[in-house]
Amino acid sequence: MFERGILRGLMLVVGLALLVAVLPTLVLADDGNPPSGPDASAVGHQTIAGNPLTIHVAADTSIQVLHAGQSDGQVHPPAYDEADSGGFGVFTTSPPGLGQGPVVWGPDFAKHDDSSANIVTPWLSAGPQTTMGTGTAADPWWVQTDVLGPFGLNVTQWVGYVNGRDCFTVSYIVEAQYFDLPLPFSFFHAANMHPDADEGGFGYYDAATGAVGALNGTKDFLEYLVPYTQMGLPPADHYQEAGYQAIWNNIGTGPFTPGPGFNDSIIATPYHDTGCGLQWDLQLPGVDPPGNFVEFALDWCFVEVEEPEFVPEPASVMLLASGLMGLAGYAGLRLRKN
């Protein structure tokens, strides 16, 4: 699994050229802040303690993020290390003879200390999380999480961060372990975002990059997800920003009740309790690349902006700074100068 991700370039993310070696034993270097060990909660997580981002990666694929310029976590619930976000697999059909479906799989929110997300079938742990790296551009911090889904599927999530960046990368590999029959499915990465102190915001979308997210109430801080499409990785097929409950309902309202999927829209105004996500419509065996696995990735970014004017513009403007892939869609939206 790990080797396939490297060969396809999943480690070449966050706008970096990375050098990664597969070793029999991975040893964290002494410098920097390597990911720390799991906590004592029911789910458990690993922590990348960077600056400006601290990232808690839970064993069920959920993620909490703390930005140094903000007072608390960027995902609901903001006071907890395990949050309402992560990867979801929606399977409306099953391979012939396996007799399952429709099913919705995702993080184990029932075991979180606090959650407002819909309860779905939880991913099953496929072993301890793996950590590596020193946080440099040549050797980023990485947390690998392996979980099992329906039909013997294996899902590997990689979360990578280079210290000092405003973005981190989330990549996924979904592999069929026990069958080679066609299996269409949708995979979602979604979050109940917390760009403001009271969890509200204004929807944001950039058609040029596919970025979707929300500005806070004063429109000087932006949180967004953007598909990573280099190295032949697929773009997201759909996106949505809306009230957080609509995001969860469009993924699925329960373990056996898939939702309709994301509807390619945002709520630009009024101010609302915001959630957002990206959706990939995929098939196993994979067509591109060929084989019994598929892979895809996104960057998750947090940007302090200089001008809070919220005016959509037809053309996209790329702001290449601080490792950002892109930031566009609003007149006067600029990075805050330090």
C-alpha positions in Angstrom: 0.0 0.0 0.0 2.7 2.5 1.0 4.8 1.6 -2.0 1.9 2.2 -4.4 1.3 5.6 -2.9 4.9 6.6 -3.4 5.0 5.3 -7.0 2.0 7.4 -7.9 3.4 10.5 -6.2 1.1 10.8 -3.2 4.0 12.0 -1.2 4.6 14.9 -3.6 2.0 17.1 -2.1 1.5 20.5 -0.4 3.2 22.0 -3.5 6.5 20.3 -2.6 9.0 17.9 -4.2 9.6 15.3 -1.5 12.2 12.6 -1.1 10.8 9.6 0.7 12.4 6.2 1.2 10.8 2.9 2.2 12.8 1.4 5.0 12.3 -1.8 7.0 12.2 0.4 10.2 11.1 4.0 10.2 12.9 6.1 12.8 11.9 9.7 13.7 14.7 12.1 13.7 15.5 14.0 16.9 15.0 17.5 15.5 11.6 19.1 15.0 8.4 17.9 16.6 7.5 14.4 15.3 4.0 13.2 15.7 3.3 12.2 19.3 1.6 9.1 20.6 -2.1 8.3 21.0 -4.2 9.8 23.7 -6.3 7.9 26.3 -9.7 8.3 24.6 -11.7 5.6 23.0 -10.6 6.4 19.5 -7.0 7.6 20.0 -5.0 9.9 17.8 -1.5 11.0 16.7 -0.4 14.6 16.9 1.7 16.6 14.5 2.9 19.5 16.6 3.9 22.1 14.1 3.6 25.9 13.6 1.3 27.5 12.7 -0.7 24.2 12.5 -1.1 21.5 15.1 -2.9 18.5 13.6 -4.6 15.7 15.6 -5.1 12.6 13.3 -7.5 10.1 14.9 -7.4 6.4 14.3 -10.8 6.6 12.6 -9.6 9.1 9.9 -11.1 12.1 11.7 -8.9 15.2 12.0 -8.8 18.2 14.3 -6.6 21.3 13.5 -5.4 24.1 15.6 -4.1 27.3 14.0 -1.6 29.4 16.0 -3.5 32.6 15.0 -6.9 31.3 16.3 -8.2 30.7 19.8 -9.4 27.1 19.5 -9.8 24.2 17.1 -10.8 24.7 13.5 -13.2 21.8 13.5 -16.3 21.2 15.7 -16.1 20.5 18.6 -13.3 23.1 18.9 -12.3 22.1 22.4 -11.6 18.4 21.6 -8.8 16.7 19.8 -11.1 14.3 17.9 -13.5 16.2 15.7 -16.3 16.0 13.2 -14.4 15.4 10.0 -12.7 12.7 8.0 -13.2 10.2 5.2 -16.4 8.5 4.3 -17.2 5.7 1.9 -20.7 5.4 0.4 -21.5 2.1 -1.4 -25.0 1.9 -3.0 -24.3 -1.5 -4.5 -22.1 -4.5 -3.6 -19.9 -6.9 -5.6 -22.0 -9.9 -6.9 -22.3 -12.5 -4.2 -21.2 -10.4 -1.3 -24.7 -9.4 -0.3 -24.0 -6.0 1.3 -25.2 -2.5 0.5 -26.2 0.1 0.5 -23.9 1.1 3.3 -22.2 4.3 4.6 -18.8 4.0 6.4 -16.9 6.7 8.1 -15.3 7.9 11.4 -16.5 6.4 14.7 -18.3 9.5 15.9 -20.2 7.5 18.6 -16.9 7.1 20.4 -15.9 10.7 20.3 -16.2 12.8 23.4 -18.6 15.1 21.6 -20.0 15.1 18.1 -23.0 16.4 16.1 -22.3 14.3 13.0 -24.6 11.5 11.8 -23.7 8.1 13.1 -22.5 5.7 10.3 -20.8 2.3 10.2 -17.4 3.0 11.7 -14.2 2.0 9.9 -12.4 -0.9 11.5 -8.9 -0.5 12.6 -6.3 -2.4 10.5 -3.5 -1.8 13.0 -1.7 1.0 14.9 -1.1 4.3 13.3 2.4 4.9 11.8 4.3 8.2 12.2 7.5 9.4 10.5 9.3 12.5 9.4 11.0 15.6 10.8 8.8 18.3 9.4 11.1 19.6 6.7 10.4 20.0 3.0 12.6 17.0 2.3 11.2 15.0 5.1 7.7 16.1 6.1 5.8 14.8 9.1 3.4 12.0 8.1 0.7 10.0 9.9 -0.5 6.8 8.3 -3.9 5.4 9.3 -5.1 2.1 8.0 -8.8 1.1 8.3 -11.0 -1.7 6.9 -14.4 -1.1 5.3 -17.1 -3.3 3.6 -16.3 -6.1 1.2 -12.8 -6.4 2.6 -11.7 -3.0 1.4 -8.6 -1.4 2.9 -8.5 2.4 3.2 -5.1 4.1 3.9 -5.1 7.7 4.9 -1.9 9.8 4.8 -1.8 13.1 6.6 1.4 15.1 5.8 2.7 18.5 7.0 5.8 20.7 6.4 6.4 22.9 9.4 5.6 26.6 8.7 3.1 26.0 6.0 -0.6 27.1 6.1 -1.7 23.9 4.4 -1.4 20.2 5.0 -2.2 17.2 2.8 -4.7 14.4 3.2 -4.4 11.5 0.7 -6.3 8.3 0.5 -5.7 4.9 -1.1 -8.8 2.5 -1.3 -7.9 -1.1 -2.2 -10.0 -4.1 -2.9 -8.4 -7.0 -1.0 -10.6 -10.0 -2.0 -12.4 -9.3 -5.3 -11.8 -8.0 -8.8 -15.4 -7.4 -9.7 -16.7 -3.9 -10.6 -17.6 -1.8 -7.5 -18.7 1.8 -8.0 -18.7 4.0 -4.9 -18.3 7.5 -3.7 -15.7 8.8 -1.2 -16.2 12.0 0.8 -13.8 14.1 2.8 -15.8 16.5 4.9 -15.7 18.7 8.0 -17.9 20.7 10.3 -15.7 23.7 10.0 -15.0 26.2 12.8 -13.6 29.3 11.1 -15.1 31.7 13.7 -15.5 31.6 17.5 -19.1 30.6 17.2 -18.5 28.1 14.4 -20.2 30.2 11.7 -19.0 31.6 8.4 -19.7 32.6 4.8 -19.3 30.0 2.0 -16.3 30.1 -0.4 -15.7 28.4 -3.7 -13.0 28.8 -6.4 -13.9 27.2 -9.7 -10.3 27.4 -11.0 -8.9 25.2 -8.3 -12.0 23.4 -6.9 -11.4 24.9 -3.5 -14.4 25.0 -1.1 -14.6 26.3 2.4 -15.7 29.3 4.5 -14.6 32.7 5.6 -15.1 33.7 9.3 -17.6 36.4 10.4 -15.2 39.2 9.9 -14.0 37.7 6.6 -10.3 37.9 7.5 -9.7 34.2 8.0 -10.4 31.5 5.4 -10.5 27.7 5.9 -10.8 25.5 2.8 -10.3 22.1 1.1 -8.8 21.9 -2.4 -8.4 18.8 -4.5 -4.8 17.8 -5.3 -4.7 16.9 -9.0 -1.0 16.7 -9.9 0.7 13.4 -10.6 -2.4 12.2 -12.4 -4.6 12.2 -9.3 -8.3 12.7 -10.1 -10.1 16.0 -9.3 -13.1 15.9 -7.0 -16.4 15.2 -8.9 -18.6 17.3 -6.5 -18.3 19.8 -3.7 -20.5 21.5 -1.2 -20.5 24.1 1.5 -23.6 24.5 3.6 -25.0 24.2 7.1 -23.1 21.4 8.7 -26.2 19.1 9.0 -26.8 19.4 5.3 -23.3 18.2 4.7 -23.7 15.1 6.9 -27.2 14.3 5.5 -25.9 14.5 1.9 -23.3 11.9 2.8 -25.7 9.7 4.7 -28.2 9.8 7.5 -27.3 6.4 9.0 -25.3 3.2 8.5 -27.6 2.0 5.7 -29.0 5.2 4.3 -26.8 7.0 1.8 -27.6 10.6 1.1 -27.9 12.1 -2.4 -24.3 13.4 -2.4 -22.9 16.9 -2.7 -24.7 19.3 -5.0 -22.0 21.7 -6.1 -23.1 24.7 -4.2 -22.2 27.1 -1.4 -24.1 29.5 0.9 -22.3 32.8 0.3 -24.7 34.6 2.6 -26.1 34.8 5.3 -23.7 33.9 8.0 -24.3 30.2 9.0 -22.9 27.3 11.0 -20.8 25.9 8.2 -19.6 22.6 7.0 -18.0 21.6 3.7 -16.6 18.7 1.7 -15.3 17.1 -1.5 -16.7 14.0 -3.2 -15.0 11.6 -5.6 -17.1 9.1 -7.6 -14.8 6.1 -8.2 -14.8 2.5 -9.2 -12.8 -0.6 -8.2 -11.0 -2.2 -10.0 -9.4 1.1 -10.8 -9.4 2.4 -14.3 -6.8 5.2 -13.8 -4.6 3.8 -12.5 -5.4 0.3 -13.5 -5.5 -2.2 -10.7 -7.5 -3.0 -7.6 -6.9 0.3 -5.9 -7.7 4.0 -6.4 -6.0 7.0 -4.9 -6.9 10.7 -4.5 -5.8 13.6 -2.3 -6.6 17.1 -1.1 -4.9 20.0 0.7 -6.6 21.5 3.8 -5.6 25.2 4.2 -6.0 28.0 6.7 -5.3 31.5 5.5 -5.3 34.9 7.3 -6.5 37.4 4.7 -5.8 41.1 4.6 -9.0 42.5 3.1 -12.4 41.2 4.3 -14.3 42.3 1.2 -16.5 39.4 0.0 -17.1 40.1 -3.7 -17.1 37.2 -6.2 -15.1 37.8 -9.3 -15.3 35.9 -12.6 -11.6 35.4 -13.1 -9.4 33.5 -10.7 -6.3 35.1 -9.2 -3.5 32.8 -7.9 -1.8 33.9 -4.8 1.3 31.8 -4.5 2.8 32.3 -1.0 3.3 30.4 2.1 3.0 27.1 0.2 -0.6 27.8 -0.9 -1.8 26.0 -4.0 -4.2 28.8 -4.8 -6.6 31.4 -3.4 -9.1 33.1 -5.5 -12.7 34.0 -6.1 -12.9 37.3 -4.1 -12.0 40.8 -5.1 -9.4 42.2 -2.7 -8.8 38.9 -0.9 -5.1 39.0 0.0 -2.8 37.3 2.4 -2.3 39.2 5.6 1.1 40.9 5.8 3.1 40.2 8.9 
